[in-house]
Amino acid sequence: MIRDASPAIDVPALIDASPVSGLQRLTFGLCFLIVLLDGFDTAAIGYVAPSLMAEWGVPRGALAPVLSAALIGLALGALSAGPVADRYGRKAVLVAAVAELGVACLASAFAADITWLCILRFLTGLGLGAAMPNAVTLTSEYVPARRRALLINLMFSGFPLGAAFGGFLAAWMIPAFGWRSVLILGGVAPLLLALLLGTLLPESIRHLVAHGAPAERVAAILRRVVPGVAAAGRYTLGEATPGGAAPDGPGGLRLVLSPAYGLGSVMLWITYFCGLTIFYALVNWMPILFRETGLDPRSAALIAALFPLGGVGAVLLGALMDRLDADIVVATTFALTAVAVALIGQAVGHLALLIPAVLVAGTLMNMAQSSLPALAAAFYPTRGRATGVAWMLGLGRFGGIAGSFLVGGLSDWSLSATFAVVAIPAVLATLAIVVKRLAGGRPSPVPTAPAEALGH
């Protein structure tokens, strides 16, 4: 029985001072699967697009609405789900979102025309948009601060890995079973995952503390994170805030747009927007662009799949972010991305150069982009973290829409000029992170008390 006379426990400090537990590993693993399937389902339409064009006899320009429909849904799903999760919890939103995207993606495999495919891809996007930011938020609230950027980047690397995996699967499945088989797989897998999430995924312990959940409920989860920790009558979140913001002040969007966080929020939005402009411009259009140079469909899909595959490099960047100035690390990587993306256009037509050019550009691009959720999760306190991360991801999705239409509008340009234009957003992202860094506003680290003292 929990006694009110027991001393208060600072939950984040206790987690930071303790070894990583089985529950934390389970939470990380489940959230990694969410992001992996998110990447697969998001990129799947780009890989099936060439076969879809051939079967339905539609021109390249007619595919832009299909490629962007899910991105519109992604934006709306993220913008709405973040505030809901900050109010009602992370788990319920995650389970509902993964189940919804599974149903919608499965239905899209049976679409009869472009109109229905657009509608169903939009509905798929709603679930995708709600799932990812809450997976990032839940992971960030369970892992210790000393490993937060590394583990969030490792989890978020599931997105480009899922997108790349989709390319390799599509290269095998489409010739054997047709393009609809890719969407069927993209629907069945999330439905199975939703069952696992409902059974195994814990609610965020920080969210429970922030919303005054009964001490008994908090204690039950905390004992699974730190076995043997003594019960307490009260649990706290010892979070520092920038600019003198009150630690118990307003949360959600009011916090994200407050004077203490507003400028940093806008810079994060711009950065994510620019990054996704590049990502979706290349993931959605590279298979088609490479086919137009004379590559066969299988080779075009496999080479294009190297671009998101480079996202596994985000793990290295996460380790650097935990040790160095995270803003400078990410800004430098975006600057290198601008150069690498432009060089893809120079390598087109030379297969021996094109393959490493796509892989290097993808590694740099995805390292930088996959690090932004960790950057945002560290920037916001618990009461606004889901909203802050979700609004960055949600508003950034409009960059994906811009990227989908950008390449379609450059159909008369040379490939070298097209890739040079696509590289420009990386320069803008670099500048935005620099402004965020110069403006300050990041919370100062919270001193971590010894675990022994907190456990009594």
C-alpha positions in Angstrom: 0.0 0.0 0.0 1.3 3.5 -0.9 1.6 5.9 2.0 1.2 9.6 1.6 3.9 10.0 4.2 6.5 8.6 1.8 8.9 11.1 0.2 8.1 12.3 -3.4 9.9 10.6 -6.3 11.2 12.6 -9.2 10.3 10.1 -12.0 12.6 11.5 -14.8 15.6 11.7 -12.5 15.0 8.1 -11.3 14.7 6.8 -14.9 17.8 8.7 -15.9 19.8 7.2 -13.0 18.7 3.6 -13.5 19.7 0.9 -16.0 17.5 0.3 -19.0 14.8 -2.2 -18.0 12.8 -4.9 -19.9 9.7 -2.7 -20.0 11.7 0.1 -21.6 13.2 -2.3 -24.2 9.7 -3.6 -24.9 8.3 -0.1 -25.3 11.2 0.8 -27.6 10.7 -2.4 -29.7 7.0 -1.8 -30.2 7.4 1.8 -31.1 10.2 0.8 -33.6 7.7 -1.5 -35.3 5.2 1.3 -35.5 7.7 3.6 -37.2 8.9 0.7 -39.5 5.4 0.1 -40.8 4.8 3.8 -41.0 7.8 4.1 -43.4 6.7 1.0 -45.4 3.1 2.3 -45.9 4.2 5.8 -46.6 6.6 4.9 -49.4 4.7 1.9 -50.8 2.7 4.0 -53.3 5.9 5.4 -54.8 7.1 1.9 -55.5 3.9 0.7 -57.1 3.4 3.9 -59.1 5.2 2.7 -62.3 3.2 -0.5 -62.4 0.0 1.4 -61.6 0.7 3.8 -64.4 1.1 1.0 -66.9 -2.0 -0.9 -65.8 -4.3 2.1 -65.6 -2.8 4.0 -68.5 -2.3 7.3 -66.6 0.4 9.9 -67.2 3.0 10.9 -64.7 1.4 14.2 -63.8 -1.9 12.4 -62.9 -0.1 10.6 -60.1 0.8 13.7 -58.1 -2.6 13.7 -56.2 -2.2 10.0 -55.4 1.3 10.5 -54.1 0.3 13.5 -52.0 -3.1 12.3 -50.7 -1.5 10.3 -47.9 0.8 13.2 -47.0 -2.3 15.5 -46.5 -3.7 12.8 -44.2 -0.4 12.5 -42.4 -0.4 16.2 -41.7 -4.0 16.3 -40.4 -3.5 13.1 -38.4 -0.4 14.5 -36.7 -1.8 17.9 -36.0 -4.9 16.5 -34.4 -3.5 13.5 -32.6 -0.7 15.4 -30.7 -3.1 17.5 -28.6 -5.4 14.5 -28.0 -2.4 12.4 -26.8 -1.3 15.2 -24.5 -4.7 15.3 -22.9 -5.8 11.7 -22.9 -2.6 9.6 -23.2 -0.3 8.1 -25.8 -1.4 4.5 -25.8 -5.0 4.8 -26.9 -4.0 7.1 -29.7 -1.3 4.7 -30.9 -3.5 1.6 -30.9 -6.4 3.4 -32.7 -4.0 5.0 -35.3 -2.3 1.8 -36.2 -5.6 -0.1 -36.6 -7.1 2.6 -38.7 -4.1 2.9 -41.1 -4.1 -0.9 -41.5 -7.8 -1.0 -42.5 -7.4 1.9 -44.9 -4.2 0.6 -46.6 -5.8 -2.8 -47.0 -8.8 -1.2 -48.6 -6.6 0.8 -51.0 -5.3 -2.4 -52.5 -8.8 -2.9 -54.0 -9.3 0.6 -55.3 -10.8 0.7 -58.8 -9.7 4.1 -60.0 -7.5 7.1 -59.2 -10.3 8.9 -57.2 -10.9 6.0 -54.8 -7.1 5.4 -54.4 -6.7 9.1 -53.5 -9.5 8.9 -50.9 -8.1 5.7 -49.3 -4.5 6.9 -49.3 -5.7 10.0 -47.5 -7.4 7.8 -44.9 -4.2 5.8 -44.6 -2.3 9.0 -44.0 -4.5 10.0 -41.1 -3.5 6.9 -39.2 0.2 7.2 -40.2 0.2 10.8 -39.1 -1.2 10.0 -35.7 1.0 7.0 -35.0 4.5 8.3 -35.6 4.7 11.4 -33.3 3.1 9.5 -30.5 5.6 6.6 -30.9 8.4 9.1 -30.7 6.9 10.8 -27.7 6.3 7.6 -25.8 9.8 6.4 -26.5 11.4 9.7 -25.4 9.4 9.5 -22.1 10.7 6.1 -21.2 14.3 6.2 -22.1 17.0 7.8 -19.9 18.3 11.2 -21.0 21.9 10.0 -21.4 20.7 7.8 -24.3 17.7 9.6 -25.5 18.9 11.0 -28.8 20.6 7.7 -29.7 17.6 5.5 -28.9 15.0 7.9 -30.5 17.2 8.1 -33.6 17.5 4.3 -33.6 13.7 4.0 -33.3 13.1 6.6 -36.0 15.5 4.9 -38.3 12.7 2.4 -38.7 11.0 4.9 -41.0 13.6 5.0 -43.8 14.3 1.3 -43.1 10.7 0.5 -43.7 10.6 2.6 -46.8 13.7 0.9 -48.2 12.4 -2.6 -47.2 9.2 -1.7 -49.2 11.4 -1.0 -52.2 13.1 -4.4 -52.0 9.8 -6.2 -51.4 8.1 -4.4 -54.2 10.9 -5.4 -56.6 10.1 -9.0 -55.8 6.3 -8.9 -55.1 5.1 -6.8 -58.0 6.4 -9.1 -60.8 5.2 -12.1 -58.9 1.8 -11.0 -57.4 1.0 -7.6 -58.9 1.2 -4.1 -57.4 -1.8 -4.6 -55.2 0.0 -7.2 -53.1 2.3 -4.5 -51.7 -0.7 -2.6 -50.3 -2.3 -5.8 -48.9 0.8 -6.5 -46.9 0.9 -2.9 -45.8 -2.6 -3.3 -44.4 -2.4 -6.7 -42.7 0.8 -6.0 -40.9 -0.5 -2.9 -38.9 -3.6 -4.8 -37.9 -1.5 -7.5 -36.4 0.6 -4.9 -34.7 -2.4 -3.1 -33.2 -3.3 -6.3 -31.4 0.2 -6.5 -29.8 0.1 -2.8 -28.9 -3.3 -3.2 -27.1 -1.9 -6.0 -25.1 1.7 -5.1 -24.3 2.2 -1.4 -24.7 2.3 0.6 -21.4 1.0 4.2 -21.0 3.6 6.9 -20.7 4.5 7.1 -17.0 5.4 10.8 -17.4 2.0 11.5 -18.9 0.3 9.8 -15.9 2.4 11.9 -13.4 1.7 15.1 -15.3 -2.1 14.4 -15.3 -2.3 13.5 -11.6 -2.9 9.7 -12.1 -3.4 7.8 -8.8 -0.1 7.1 -7.1 -0.8 3.3 -7.1 -1.0 3.3 -10.9 2.2 5.2 -11.3 3.9 3.0 -8.8 2.9 -0.2 -10.6 4.5 0.9 -13.8 7.5 2.5 -12.1 8.3 -0.9 -10.4 8.5 -2.4 -13.9 10.9 0.3 -15.0 13.0 0.3 -11.8 12.5 -3.0 -9.9 12.5 -2.7 -6.2 11.9 1.1 -6.0 10.1 2.1 -2.9 6.5 3.4 -3.3 5.7 7.1 -2.7 2.7 9.1 -2.0 3.6 11.6 -4.7 5.4 11.5 -8.0 6.9 14.6 -9.7 8.5 15.7 -13.0 11.6 17.7 -12.3 11.7 19.4 -15.7 13.4 22.7 -16.2 11.9 25.1 -18.7 13.5 28.0 -20.7 12.8 31.6 -20.4 11.4 31.3 -16.9 8.3 29.4 -18.0 6.4 27.9 -15.1 6.8 24.1 -15.0 3.1 23.7 -14.1 1.9 26.2 -16.7 -0.3 25.6 -19.7 0.5 22.7 -22.0 -0.3 21.6 -25.5 -0.4 24.1 -28.3 -0.3 27.1 -25.8 3.1 25.9 -24.6 4.4 25.2 -28.1 3.5 28.7 -29.2 4.5 30.5 -26.0 7.3 33.1 -25.9 9.7 30.6 -24.4 9.2 28.0 -27.1 7.6 29.8 -30.1 10.7 30.7 -32.2 12.3 27.3 -31.7 9.0 25.7 -32.7 8.8 27.6 -35.9 12.4 26.8 -36.8 11.7 23.1 -36.1 8.6 23.3 -38.4 10.6 24.9 -41.2 13.4 22.3 -40.9 11.1 19.3 -41.0 9.2 20.9 -43.9 12.4 21.3 -45.9 13.6 17.8 -45.1 10.4 16.1 -46.1 10.3 18.2 -49.3 13.6 16.4 -50.3 12.6 13.0 -48.9 9.3 12.7 -50.8 10.5 14.4 -53.9 13.1 11.7 -54.2 11.4 8.6 -52.7 8.3 9.1 -54.8 9.9 10.2 -58.1 13.3 8.5 -58.3 11.9 5.2 -59.5 10.2 7.0 -62.4 13.1 9.4 -63.1 15.6 6.5 -63.3 13.3 4.5 -65.6 13.2 7.5 -67.9 17.0 7.3 -68.2 16.6 3.7 -69.6 16.9 1.6 -66.4 14.5 -1.4 -66.2 11.8 -1.1 -63.5 13.5 -3.6 -61.1 16.9 -1.8 -61.2 15.2 1.6 -60.9 13.3 0.4 -57.8 16.3 -1.2 -56.2 18.6 1.9 -56.7 15.9 4.3 -55.5 15.5 2.1 -52.4 19.1 2.8 -51.4 18.1 6.4 -50.6 15.8 5.7 -47.6 18.0 2.7 -46.6 20.7 5.2 -45.6 18.5 6.3 -42.7 20.1 3.6 -40.5 23.0 6.1 -40.2 20.8 8.1 -37.9 22.0 5.9 -35.0 25.5 7.4 -35.4 24.1 10.9 -35.4 22.1 10.2 -32.3 25.3 9.1 -30.4 26.9 12.4 -31.5 23.9 14.4 -30.4 24.1 12.9 -26.9 27.7 14.0 -26.6 28.0 17.2 -28.6 25.8 20.2 -29.4 22.8 18.5 -31.0 21.8 21.6 -33.0 25.2 22.0 -34.6 25.4 18.3 -35.4 22.1 18.3 -37.2 22.7 21.6 -39.0 26.1 20.3 -40.3 24.5 17.2 -41.6 21.8 19.1 -43.5 24.5 21.2 -45.1 26.3 18.1 -46.3 23.0 16.8 -47.6 22.5 19.8 -49.9 25.8 18.9 -51.7 25.1 15.2 -51.8 21.6 15.5 -53.3 22.9 17.9 -56.0 25.6 15.3 -56.9 23.0 12.6 -57.7 22.0 14.6 -60.8 25.6 14.6 -62.0 25.8 10.8 -61.6 22.7 9.9 -63.6 23.7 7.9 -66.6 26.8 6.4 -64.9 25.6 3.4 -62.9 28.9 2.9 -61.0 28.6 6.5 -59.7 24.8 6.6 -59.3 24.6 3.8 -56.8 27.0 5.3 -54.2 25.7 8.8 -54.9 22.1 7.8 -54.0 23.3 5.8 -50.9 25.5 8.7 -49.6 22.8 11.3 -50.2 20.2 9.1 -48.5 22.5 8.4 -45.5 23.1 12.1 -44.9 19.5 13.2 -45.6 18.0 10.6 -43.4 20.5 11.0 -40.6 19.5 14.7 -40.4 15.8 14.2 -40.8 15.5 11.2 -38.5 17.3 13.3 -35.8 14.7 16.0 -35.7 12.1 14.1 -33.5 14.8 13.6 -30.9 15.7 17.3 -31.1 12.0 18.2 -30.6 11.4 15.7 -27.9 14.3 17.1 -25.9 13.1 20.7 -26.5 9.6 20.4 -25.0 8.5 19.4 -21.5 6.0 16.5 -20.8 2.9 18.7 -20.8 3.6 19.8 -24.4 5.9 17.1 -25.8 3.3 15.2 -27.8 1.9 18.4 -29.3 5.3 19.8 -30.1 6.6 16.7 -31.8 3.3 16.1 -33.6 3.0 19.6 -34.9 6.5 19.5 -36.2 5.8 16.2 -37.9 2.4 17.4 -39.1 3.3 20.7 -40.5 6.4 19.1 -42.0 4.2 16.8 -44.0 3.2 19.7 -46.1 6.8 19.7 -47.2 6.2 16.1 -48.4 3.3 17.4 -50.4 5.4 20.2 -51.9 8.1 17.6 -52.8 5.6 15.4 -54.5 4.4 18.2 -56.7 7.9 19.8 -57.1 9.4 17.1 -59.3 6.2 16.8 -61.2 6.4 20.5 -62.1 10.0 20.1 -63.3 9.2 17.5 -66.0 10.8 19.7 -68.7 14.0 20.2 -66.8 17.2 18.2 -67.1 17.8 15.6 -64.3 20.9 17.5 -63.1 18.9 20.7 -62.7 16.0 18.8 -61.0 18.3 17.4 -58.4 20.0 20.8 -57.9 16.6 22.4 -57.2 15.7 19.5 -54.8 18.9 20.2 -52.8 17.9 23.8 -52.0 15.6 22.9 -49.1 18.6 21.3 -47.3 20.3 24.7 -47.3 17.1 26.3 -45.8 17.0 23.6 -43.2 20.6 24.3 -42.2 19.8 28.0 -41.7 16.7 27.3 -39.6 18.6 25.1 -37.2 21.3 27.7 -36.9 18.6 30.3 -36.0 17.1 28.0 -33.4 20.5 27.5 -31.9 21.4 31.2 -31.8 18.0 32.1 -30.4 18.6 29.8 -27.4 15.5 28.8 -25.4 16.6 25.2 -24.8 15.9 23.9 -21.3 18.9 23.5 -19.2 19.7 20.0 -18.0 18.0 18.8 -14.9 20.5 17.6 -12.2 20.1 13.8 -11.8 19.9 12.7 -8.2 21.3 9.3 -7.3 18.9 6.5 -7.8 19.4 5.2 -4.2 18.2 8.5 -2.7 15.1 8.5 -4.9 14.2 5.0 -4.1 13.6 5.5 -0.4 
